[in-house]
Each structure stands twice: as structure tokens, then as C-alpha cells.
Amino acid sequence: MVRLSSYGALDVSPSHAFLVPEIQPDRLIELMGIRKLLELPAITRSINIMSDDDLGSLVELTRDLEVAHLSGEIQTAVQLHWALRLRMFSLSNSPELMALITQLWVSVGPSFHFLYGTTSLEDWPKYYFPLRDALLSRNADSVIQIFTNSIDSGLKLYMDIHGKG
């Protein structure tokens, strides 16, 4: 818990309770920009070096995400979204880049607990179809565009929910 608080993922109250901090819009915008800088090279490298089995595991995650999304299972959909992205990044075989991405996600991730309280996945982007196609064709540019749009959509959703959009 102390380590998470050192990354800014948790706040410590005077009574030593750990709290999820409310992330300020300016900080979130900065973190999302940094995500794009770090994640996009990892995607390109992953697409270029992944095995057919690795590709199959990513495609399977897109199918699982689709099922969760269509059944309205918000928590499962969010967790699968993160699992898909982190699996993609880990396939880059870039341990230092992966460490930076993980630290960034630890910093911003807990602030997205608000997603579990949303009532519907209807307004969420349904990117798993084009992502599956882009993965199967090993089109790094398309995967990057889909993930970039996903980052932008997540930022917009946060701003809209918090009345800052």
C-alpha cells in the first residue's frame, strides 16, 4: 500500500487509511498523453515480433471482451480491456518499457474505479471487432489507431462523468 501511495495511486489520510485519490483533469490529460508515447512503440514492436500463439491469445482476449461488453458486465469488460492491453505490451519483450507502462497504469488505474458505477456499456466504443481484424492482419498502424482512440474515449468518458468535458 505504501508503494502504491508513492506512485500516487493511493492517498494516505492522517488516520493512516488508504484512499483512492480523485485525479485532476490536467493530470489525467498529461498521463494519457504519456501513455500514448510509451504504449505505441510497445504495440509496434509486439505486432512485429509476436508468434502465432501470441496472436491467438490476443484474439481470444478480444472475443472475451466482446462477450463481457455485450452482456453488460462492466467490471469484467474493464478488467479484460486492461488484460488485453498489458498482454500486448508484454509481448514487446521490452522490460524497461513495460516497467514504465506498468508504473504509469498503477498511477492512473485506481482512479478509474468510477467505471464500475456506470450503468451501461452501450455508449462505450466497440473496438474489439476492428482490433481483432487489425491483429489478424498484423497491421500495427491500425492497432495503434484503435488503442489511441480508446485512450481518447476513456479520457472523454472520465471528463463527461465528472462534468469537465
N, C-alpha and C positions, 0 to 999 in steps of 0.2 A: 504494500500500500504506500509506503514511504517512497519507493522507487517511482510508482505511478504519479505521486504528487510532485516529484522532482521533474517529471516530463510535462507537468501542467494538466495531466489527465484527471487529477483529483485535487480538491482543496481540503485543507485540514482546518477545522474550526478550533476556536480557543478551548473547547472541551475535548479536543483530540478526536472528534468524529470526522470521518472522511465523507466528502460531498462531491457530487458531480458538478463542476463549475458550469455556469452559463457562459458560453463562448460569445464574445462580442463580434458583431458583423465584420468589422475591419480585420480582426484576427482571423476569422474564418475565411474571408476573401484571400488573405495572404497565404494561409495554409493550403487552400485549394489551388492557388497558383503554384505553390511549391510542389504539391502533389503532381501536377501536370509535368513540371520539369523533371521530377525523379521517376515517375511511373512510365512515361512514354518511351524512354530509352530501354527500360526493362522489358516492355512489351515487344519492341522491335527485336531485341536480342532473343527473347523467348521464342517468338514466331520463327526466327531464322535457325534455331538450333534444336527445337523440340522434336522428340521422337513421335512416331505414330501413336504409341501408347499414351504419351503425354497429351497429345492432341485429343485422343479418345476420352481421357479423363476430364479435359476441359469441356468437351462437347456434352459429356454426361452431366456435368455441373450445370450447363445451360438448360438441359432438359429438366433437372431437378428444380432449378429456379423457375422455369416456366410453370411447372406443376404447383409450386408454392404460390406463385403470383396469381394464377388462375383460380386457385382455391381460396384466395384471400388470407393466407397465412402470413401476416406481416412480419412477425419475428423470424420465422423460417426464411422468408424471402430476403430479409436484410442479412441474415447470417450466411445464406448461400451466396449472396452478392459479394460479401466480403471474402468468403472462401474462394470463390471463382477468381477474384482479382489477386488475392495473395498467392494462389496456386500459379496463376500466370506469371507473377513477378518472380516467384521462387524458381521457375523453370529457366530464368535468365542465367542461372549459375554465376551470379554476381553477388557474393556475400556482403560486400560493403554497401552496395546499392540497396540490397534487401534490408540490411540493418537500418539504413536511413529511412527507407519507406516504412518499415515496421515502427520505428520511433515516431514518425510523423502520424501514423494511424493511431498509435497509442495516445498521442497528444489530442487528437481531434475526435477519435472514436466514441468515447463515453458521452460526448456532447450530443450525439445523435440518438440518445435514448428516446427523444421525443417521437421518433418514427413509430415506436411501438404503440403509441397512443392514438395514431391516426386511425380513422375508421375504415378506410377503403384504399385498395391498391389501384382503383380504376384510373386515377389521374397519373399514376406512375408511368414512366416510359417503359414500353415493352420492347426492350433492346435485345432480348435473347434470341429472337429469330434472325435479325441481321448479324448478330455476333456469331451465331452458330455458322451461318453461311461464310462469314469472313474468316473464321477459324478453319473451316474445312477447305477453303481455298488458300489458306495461309497468306492472307492479304493483310500485312501489318498496318498499312495506311488506313484501311477500313476499321480494323480493331482499335487503332489509336483514336480515330474519329468517334467511334461508338463510346469508348471509355471517356473521352474528353466531354462528349455530350452528357454522359452520365454524371460526371463531376459537376458540370454546369447545372444540370437538372437538380442534383442534390442541394447545391447552393441556393437555387431559386426556391425549392421546397422549404428549406430552412428559413429563408427570408420571408416567404409568404406566411408560413405558420407563425412566425414571430412578429408579424406586422411590420417588417422592414423592407419588404420587396416592392 
